[in-house]
Amino acid sequence: MSSFIEFEEAAKKIDFLYLKNGINEGEKEAQDQVSYRNLFKKLYNPGELKKYNGIEVWNKVWQHGPGGMIYALRNDDKFRCFGSAQSQDTHGLPMHQTKEGNYYAGKNNEIIGQKEALAYGEKYRNKFIQCITYVENSTLESVEDFEKLGEILEDNLDGRGKQMWVHKYLHMFFPDKFSQFHSSEFKRDILCALGIVPNDSFYGMAGQLYEIKKRTNIDDYYLFAQVMYKNFPGVGRSEVYLVNAREEALEKIKNWVPGSNVEININDFYDLWDNPRFSAKTSEDDEKNHLFVVMDQDTPLGIFDSLDYKKDSKKTEIRYGKWHACFLKDDKINYTGSRKKAISKPEILVLIYKRFYSIYTSNNELNEIIENNYERYEAEFSSYKEEIDAFLAAYPLNINSLKAGFNNDGILLFYRNIECLNCIDGENIDFSSISNYEKNDLAFYTMNLILGKQVVEGFENLREVISRILALYYPDEYVAVSDEETLDFIIDELSIPSIEGHNLLLRQRQVKNWVGEKLGLYTKNPYMQNYIFVRAVKDMIGDSFTLNITNKGNNTVIHALEPDVIDEYESLDTSDEKEISKLKSIPDEVSYKRTPQPKEYVEEKDNAGRYIPKRDPRKRLNAMVLADFKCEIDPTHETFISRSTNRQYVESHHLIPMEFHEDFNSSLDVEENIVCLCSNCHNKIHYGIDNDVLIKQLFEKRKSLLHDAGLDISEEQLLRDIYKTSGY
């Protein structure tokens, strides 16, 4: 079941996109839509529906033609803007009339006479009104509330409570509670795109959407829908297929350039020749159409979409698609179903949508840096823009101009000028090595690079120079981060998709594809995108843009906390110690899990406005059992026999205190991070002037266990940033 933390993360994505991607108050329901909603409510409110008896209950309520409520919900153009409810088979509706005049009605939907059919129509109308009255008087605030509603609707509406017309009616009258995503598939895909595993029930999913919407800063489901339509094109309408690549085609596929249009040869795959979606012509109004996930056994390589036909010189139709190398190297998709059917398994869809829409769904430190410093970066870039413009005016992308500019010593002047443009990549590049080249050779190499993006043999070792030139002339394709160690760190840190074995330039293009989409929410200027990215990365990893990974250590950043927050968590620690006495049994045997554990929270915030991590007193007791109820500073330290445990009295202590939970990706409330101490040593750690000796001793014993639990921290950080011991 999704937690409130996941709902808040999804709401943050909606709010971010609402503000950054062109959605505004002007896109609220237009006046004519408001009037259409009011018209529907006037014609088909419960009080109006009660008036109809006999043949009128058919004509005004269940009629599939103009005038009937069912027609208004399913077919009337005036109400289409409130979401489609059309796909429901008419034979499954409460009443149906054939061309021959026969009525289908009843719980089992069978042919009956008109009198009996109209009697059922009235009875069903009454039950429907009772359900609407129940909704009106209910407090629908949690997923559980919506699940209960679903059960009531199913029971009272003869198993038809999940039909789309019912949900759309609820949306028309309760638009703050029910979205305009009326089908089960649409709800599922919207939730998966936002990183939420969908609830098993139809109305449970409606509740999940409400949990997200109520946490956003927008109070209108219409705006919520506009954000989804604009930023997640195709979601809810596109289908997802897995296709297996043939072994002989793998090398070619792995070298497809991210974001480019690639030729899709049906003979390179096992599952395309009889896939009807692949064979269908692309719809002009369906930008993304369907997603085809290319698989190498259980490893996803990427996704192609935006399918289109082009004809070659022989009038042969060739299929093209846009390639998204969006998966991470450790991603796996284990699926045993038919590859010819669209994927419907939520866990797989969550991963696929997370990667495909990663620009909108990923939250990380770099995002925050860009968000907080964008205006400053923008102001800085304005001065550099003049330098770039002046350089490109002197050396335009034109063969004749470049030939003239590179004559005689012109090629050396070109490199002296380009050396000054460190705003392109932020690195201080050593250009002295170019003096080893003959001027004619250097001009030839450079011309091929600028005009054809070709790295001629003999020039490939100057990768820093090559990166800067490509980023200067092709800023929409390259971002110049030429240090491979730094590039690998960026790819890992930001979870940028990368296929193992790609060369430096192809990996740069993958990073640029990510940068273009991410910074495209702020600016369409590719030079500005690259500059902001470089500045943000520089701010993230330190003063030197090139990164020494070995010296960087574990890259954990410990943020300072206010004293009242630390006091609050120490008070919680004291309460937890008391909880141990309430545990009824002591386990005979306990072992360390030695693997990172997920963080869990309670729905309560601390003095810093952060959710408080959940604590389990049994883990403290487990730590005592693992230490055999002895002090881990010195096992010979004696105290007294505890009444609650009948063992020597000891206290537990989180070596990395719980208040620093936001600085780590894994839970701090694990046995690997909990030490067992006598009360004297415990107080010495908290209040002693030489507590660093004890902390060093405990860290030396625990650093391997901490690493296994995903809690990487250096001794220096522990002493300086957390315990603030003397000498730091």
N, C-alpha and C positions, 0 to 999 in steps of 0.2 A: 504494500500500500504506500502511496506517495506521502511524504512528510510535508509539514508546513514549510520546511526549509526549501524543498524543491519547488513548492508553489511560489515562494518568494523569489527564487532565482528566475523562474519563468516570467513572473510579473516584471522583474527588472529588465528582462529582454524586451518585453512589450513596451515598457516606458522608454527605454533607450531608443528603440526604433521609431516610436511615436514622435520623439523630439528630433531625431537626427535624419530621418529619411522622408521628409516632405509630407508627413501626415499632420494635419492641423485641424483646428476647430471648424474651418470652412468645409471639411469633409464629413461633418455630422449629417444626420438625415436631412435632406433637402426639404423645403416646405411642402412640396407636393407629396413627399413620402410621409411626412407627419400627417398630412390630411388623409392619405390613403389608410394609414393605421387607424386614425379616428373613424374613418368610414367603415372599416371592417368591424371595429368595436361597436359601432352603432347598429350595424346590420345583424351581427351574430353574437351579441353578448348573451349570457345565460338567460336573462329576463326575456329577451326577444325570442330565443329558441323555445322557451316554455310555451309560447302562444300557439305553436303549430300542432295540429292533430290531423289524423286521417291522411289523405293524399298530400296535404301541405307539408307533412313531416318529410315526405320524399322530395317534393318540389323545392322546399326552402332549406333543407338540412343535408340530406344524403344524396341529392341529385348530382350526377357527374357533369351535367350540362350547365349552361349559364343560369345563375339565380340561386344555385345551391351552395351551401357552405363548403362542402367538399370540393366543388369546382373552384370556388374562390381561393381555397388553400393550395390546390394542386395546379390549376391551369390559368387562372385569371392574371393577365399581364400587369394589372394594377398592383398586384401583391407579390410579384416575382422578386422584387428588390429585397424582400424579407427572407430570402433563402428558398431553395427549391425543395418541394415535397412531392415531386411528380413521379418518381420512379416506382412507387408502390403499385403493384398489379391491382387493377380495379376489382378483380374477382376476390381479393382478400379484404376489401373494404366492408364496413358493416352491412351495406345494402348494394345490390348491383342489379341492373335491369338489362336484359339482352335485347338485341334488335327485334327478336320475336315477341317481346313484351313479357317474357318470363322474369320472375324475381328470384334472385339469389339472396338469402339472408340467414340469420341464425348463427349460433356459435360455431356450427360445423359448416356453414356456408353452403346450403343446399337449396335446390329449387323448391319453392313453396308458393302458395296462392297469394294474391294481392292482399287480402284481408289479414292473413297471418303475417305477411311480410311487413305491412304497415304497423301492425301491433308490436312486432319486434322492433321496428324503427323507433316507435314512441318509447318503448321500454329502454332501448339502448340510449336514446336521447336523454332520458331521465338519469340514467346511471352516469352518463358523460357530464351532465350538469352537476351532479353530486361530487364528481371528482374535481371539477373546476372549483367548486365551493370549498372543497378540502384544501386545495392548493392556496386559495385566497386566505384561508384561516391558518395556514401552516407557517412555521418559522423554518425556512429553508436556508440554513447557514453552513452545514457541513456535508461532506460526501455521504455520510450515513443517513442524513435527512433525505437526500435525493434518492438513495437506494431504497429507503422505506417507501417513498412516493412511488417509485417504479413498481414495487410489489403491489401496492394498492391499485395502481392503474391497470396492471396486468390482470389482477383478480376481478376487478369490476368491469373491465372492458373486454371481457371474453378473450384474453390473450392478445389484444390489439393495442395495448398501451404504448408499445414501442414503435408503432407506425408513425411515419414522418408527419402526417397531417395533424396528429395529436400534439407532437412536439412543436410544430409551427403554430398551432392555436395557442399553446402556452406562451410561446415567444411573443405573439401579437398582444396578449393581455398582460404578460409579466416580463417585459423586455429587459428588466434589470436582473432577472434570475436565469432566464433561458436564452441561450445564444441562437444565432440564425444558422447554425450548423445542425441540420435536422437528421442526417443519416448517421448510422453507427460508424460507417467507414470514414465519414468526414470528421467526426469527433475523434476517432482513433488517430487519424493522421495529424490533425492539429496538435493533439497532445504529444504524439511521438516527436513532431517537429520541435516542440518546446522542451523535449527531454523528459517527459513524464510518461511512465509506463501506464497505459490506460487501464481503468477499472474494468472488471469483468462484465459489469452490467451497463446497459444503455443509459440509465439515469444516473448511475454512479459516475460515468464519464461527463454527463451534464454537470454534476456536482463538482468534479475536478476543474472543469472550465470556469465555473463560478468562483471556486477557491482562488484561481489565478486572477480572474477579472477584478474581484473585490480588493486584491492587494495592489493593483495598478493605480496610477494616478488619473486614469480615465474612468468615467462612470457610465460609459456608453458602449454597449456591445457592438454597435455599428462601427465605431472607431476601432474597436478591438479587431473586428473582421477586416477592416481596411488595412490595418497593419499586417495581418497575416497574408492577405491577398497580394499586397505590394512587395513584401519582403520574402515571402516563401512561395514564389510562383509555382503553380501546379499542385501544391499540397492540397489534399482532399479530392483532387480530380485526376492526378497522375497515378499510374500503377507502377509497381516496382518489380523488376524481374532479375533473377540471377542467370548469368550466361557463362558457361565454361569456355575458357580460351584453350585452343589446341596448343600442344607443347611447342610445335614449330613456329607458332606466332608470338610466343611470350616475349622474346627479345625485342621484336618490333613494337609491341604494345607498351613495354616498359620504357621505351624511348619516345613515346608520344609526348608532345609538349603540353603541359597543363594550360587550359584555357583556349587551346587552338582547335580548329575544325580538322577532324581526321577522317580518313576514308575507312568506312566499316565494310570489310570484306566478309561476306557471309561464310566463306570457307575457313576463316580463322577461328570459328566458334562452333560448338556442338549444338547449341540450343536456339539458333536464330532462324534457320531455314523454314520452320513451320510455326514460328511465333507470329500470330495475327497482328499484334501491336507493332511489331517491327516492319511488317509488310505494308501497313496502312499508310496512306499519304498524311503528311503533317498538316495539322489544322492551322490556318493562318492566325487564329486568335488564341492559340495554345503555345505560348512561348517555349515552355519547357517540355511539353508533352510527357512521355513516359521515361522512366529511369531504368537503364540497363546496367546492372552491377557486374563488372567483368571479374571473373574468379579464376584463380590458379589453385585448384582443389578447394581448400577451405580458407584461402587467403584472398581477400578482396584487393584488386589492383587499382580500381578507379571506377568511374561512372561515365557513360556517354548518354547524351540526351540531345534535345533540339535537332531531331533528325530531319534531314532534307535530302531531296534528290537533285543531282546535277547531271547534265549530259556531257559526255566527252566528245571529241572530234568525230567519233564514229556514231554519234547519237545514242550511245549506250548509256543507260541510266546507272549512275553510281551513287551509293548511299553515303552520306556524310553525317557526322554528329559532333557535338562539342565534348571535348574530353576534360574530365575533372579527376586529376590524380589526388583524391581527397582523403585517402585512408592512411592511417599510421602503420608503422612497420609491424607492430604487435597485434593489430586487429585480426580477428578470426570470425568467420561466419559458418557455423555448423548447421546445415539445413539438409534434411533427408527427403523433403517433399519434391514434387515435380517442378523442374525448372521451367516448364512451359506455362505454369500458373503464376499469377501475381502473388507476391509475398504478403501475408497477412499477420505473421507472428510478430506481436508488439516489440519484443526484445530486439529482434533483428531490425525492425523498422526504426526503432529509437537510435540504434547505432548508425544506420544508413543515413537517416535524416540529420543526425548530429554532425556527421562528416560532410554531407552535401551542403547543408546550410550552416557550416561551421562559422562563417563570418558573422552570423547573427546569434549563434548559440554559445560561443566560447567566451568565458570571462577569465581574464588573467591580469597579472601585474602590469603588463604593457598597456592593456586597455585603459587601466586606471591612470597611468602616467600620461597617455595621449589625451584622455578626457580632461585631466586637471591642468595640462600645460598647453593645450591646443592654441589658445590665443597668443601665448608667448612665442611658440614655434612659428606661427603664422607671421607675426611681426618681424621675427628674425629673418625669415625667408625672403621677405620683400626686398631686402638689400642685396641678397645673393642673386636674386632673379635678374637684376641688371647685368651682373657679371656673365651669367649664362647666356643671356640674349646677345651681349656684345661678342662673346666667343663664337656663337653659332652664326652671327652675321658675318664674322670674318672668315669662318670656315664652314660654309653651308653644305648641306647634303647634296652636292652637285659635282659630277666628275670633273667638269672643266674648271670650276672654281678651286677644287682641291688640287688638281694638277698644277695650277698656277701658284697656289699657296705653298706647295711642297717643293717647288723648284729651288735648286742650289741649297742655301742654308735655311730655306723656308721651313723644312721639315723639323729642324732643330728648334726654330722659334715656336712652331706648333706645340712641341712637347714642353717647352718652357712655359708657354701660356696655359697649357692644360694642367701642368703641375700645380698651378696656383688655385685650381678650382676644387679645393678640399671640401667644399660644401656638398659635393656630389655624393661622397661616401664617408666623410668624417675621418679618414685615415691619412696619415702622413706617409705618402708613398715615395720610395726611393727611386728616382728616375735616372740615377747616374748610370745604370747598366745599359741604357740605350746608346750610350756613347761608343759601345763596343760594336755597333752595327754600322755598316756602310750606309751613307745617306741614301743612296738609290734603293738599297734593300729595305731600309726602314720606311721609305716612302711607299714602296710596293706593298709591304706588309700592312701598313696603316691604311692604304687605299682599299685593299681587299676587306679589311675589318670593317671600315666605315660603310662602304657601299654594299658589301655582300654578307656582312656578319660572319665572314670566314676567317678562321685562325689558320694561317698558312704555316706549314712546317718550317721550323726555325724561329718562330715567333711565339710559340706556345708557352715558353717559360716565363714570359712577362705577364703573368696572369693578373697582377694588380693593375698594370697599365691597361690591359685589355678590358678588365671590368669597368674601369673608369670611363673609357671611351664608349663602350656599349651603353652604359647608363646615361651618358651624356647625349648620345644620338638616338637611343631607343629607350627612353625612360618608361614607356608603357610596357616594356618587355623585361627590363633588367633593373635590379637594384644592386649597386656595387658594394658587396661585402666580400672582399677577396680573400680574407684570412679564413682558411678552411675550418680551423678550430672554432673561431667565432661563429661561422656560418652553421656548423653542426650544433653548437650550443643554442643558437637562436631557434633552429628547427626543433630541437628537443624541448626547449623551454616554452615555446609558444605552441607546441603540438602542431607544427606545420607539416602537412603530408609530404613525405619524401620516399622515393623508391630506392632501396639499397643499391649501390653500384653506380648511381648517376654521377656524371662528371660535374665539375665545379659550375660551369656555365648553366647546365640544365637545372642544377639545384638552385642557382640564383634565380632562374626563371620561375621555379616553383615558389620561392619566397616572394618574388615580385607579384605573382598571381594572387597570393594571400594579401600582400600589401595593397594592391590595387582595389581589392574588394573591401578590405577593412577600412582603408583611408578614403575609399570612394564615398563613404557615408559623410565625410567632412568636406572633401574637395575633389574635383575631377581633374585637377592639374597634376599630371604624373610627376613632374619635377618636385612639386610641393609635397606630394605623397611620399616620395623617396626621402626628401629632406626631413620631414616629420618622423618618419620611421627610424632613420639613422639617429636623429637626436633622441628619440624616446629609448632606443636600444642603448645608446650611450649613457643616458641617465639611469637605465636599469642595471647595467653591468659594471659601471664605474667610469672613472675619468679616462682611462685608456680604452679606446674602442676595441683594439685587439685584446684578446682575453687569454690569460694564462690559466687554463682549466685547473692545473695542479695546485696553483696558489689560491685559486678561488675557493677551494674546499667544497663544502656541501651546498653552498649557495643559499643556505637558510638565512633569512633576515628576521632578526628579533626586534619587534617594535616596542618602544617604551610605553609604560602604562602609568596612569595616575595613581597616587597612593591609595585613594579611596577604593579603587578597583582591586588592588592587591589585598587590602584589608577585608574587602567583601569576600574574596575567595578563601582567605585564611579562616574566616568565620565559617564558611561552608565546609572546610576541611575538619574543623572541630566538630561540626554536626555529624559529618560522615563517620568520625571515630566512634561516636555514640551509637550510630546505627549498627556497628559491628556487633555490639552486645546483644542485639535483637535477633541475630541469626541463630537458628536452632541447632545447626549441626556444623561440625568442622570436617571438611573433606579429608579422606585418608591420603589421597594422592593427587598432586597437581603438577602440571607441566606448562612450560612457556609455549605459546603458540608460534612464536618466532616468525610472524608475518604481520604486515600492516593491517590494522583493524579500522573499519569506517567510523567516522565521527558521528555521534548522535547528540541531539539537543532536546532540552525541555522547552516548552512554549512560555519561557520567561526570560526577560532581558536583564543584563547586569547594569552597573552604573555607567558603563561606556556605551550603552545602547546595543550591545551584542547579545545574541542568544546564548544562554548558559549551557555548557555541555553536560550531558547526562552522566551521572556517576553511579557506579555499582559497588556498594560496600562489600559484596562477596569477593571482588577482585582484590580489595585490601586484605581480606582474610586469607585469600589464596597466597598473596605475597608473604604473609606471616608463616603460612605452612611451608612455603618454599624455603624460607630462612630458618625453619625449625624453631620459630618463636625465639630467635636469638638476634642480638644486635649485629648488624652487618658492618659496623665500624670495628667492633671487638666482641666476639661471641662469648667472652668471659664476663662481660658486664652483666651484673645481676640486679634484678628489681624485686618483684614479689609475684605471688601466684594470683592470677586474675580470676574473679568469681565467674565471669561470663565464658571464659575459654578453659578454665582449669589448667592453664599453662602459664608460663612466665609472662608477665605483663610487658608488652612491647607496643610501639606505635608505628603507624605507616606514614610514609611521606612520598609524594610525587617528586622525583628528582627534577624533572622539568615540570614546574607548577602548572596547574590546570588553567590559570588565567592567561597563559600564552598559547591557548589552543588555536587561535587564528593564524599563528605563524607556522603551523605544521599541517600537512595534508592528511595525516592519520591521527587516530585517537591517542590522547595522552593518558587516558584512564585504562591502562593495560598493565599487567603484572610486570612486564619488562621495565616499566618506568616507575614502579612502586618499590621503595626500599623499606626494610624493617629496621627500626631503631629503638634503643632504650630511650626513655624520656629525657635523660640528661643530654645525650647526643642530639636528639631531635631539637631540643631547645637551643643547643649550642649552634646548630645550623641556622636557626632563625635569628638568634640574638647575640651570638658570640662574636668577638672582634677578630678571631682567627679561624672563622668557619671555612676558609678556603682550603685548609688542610683536609678537613672531612669531605668536602665536596670533591676535591681531586681524587681522594681515595675511592669514593663511591663511583665517580665517573669512570675511573680506570677499570673497575669491576663490571660496569654496566654498558660501556660504549658499544660492545659487540651486540648485546641484546637490544639496545636502543636502535642500532642500525637495522637489525632484522625486523623491528617493529615499524620501520619507516620514519624514525625520529632522529635524523642526522643533525648533529650539532657538534661544534668543536668545544674543547675544554675552555678555551679562551672566551667563547661566546657565553658559555654557561656561567663562568665566573664574572665576566665583565657586564654582560647585558641582562642577565637574569638575577644573579645574586648580588651584583654590584659590590664585590668584595674589595677590600683595600688593595691598592697597587694597580687598580684599573680605572 
